[in-house]
Amino acid sequence: MRLAIELANTVHARQGEIRDELQAPADLAAWLDAAAPLLAVPVGSPRISRTDLAAARDLRDAVRAIAVAVSAGQAADRAHIERLNAAVRTAPRWQELASDAKAVTARHDGKPVPGALAEVAADAVDLLATGRLGVCAAPGCVLLFLRDRPNREWCGNACGNRARVARHHDRHKQPTSPRGK
């Protein structure tokens, strides 16, 4: 899975209700812990501030807004694009050759949370620029997904089935007639 998609999908729908999984600093800490295998730079167990949480939510919201606009064939809001680009620039990172000259180590300059968010933002830039970030077209779903083929419309099989059933129902729905006539 991709970092940008994982962060964007911390907003999801459950039983018709939109849920936000990043409500408190502890939620971001848990997300970073779960995303650790995907991150090039280890974050360890950083102390998460309200500022870090706000930055993560701001990045997530910008990625989601840009993805929705691009998927609808519309131009993305410049403010969202600038917020994404600003997140990419927050923590410079580089690779270093290990002393045994057999491994490469990723390094970053700065605090671990901005470094991780910069990595997420860079992943989002890659996905958006290549057109591989999709928005699920199923009724009631708000998830993003990796578009692995050009005609993919849904985040998963369950949403695809739900959308096909809804289309079938709409095609075969009988017009209602007024009672008593």
Disulfide bonds with the S-S distance in Angstrom:
none
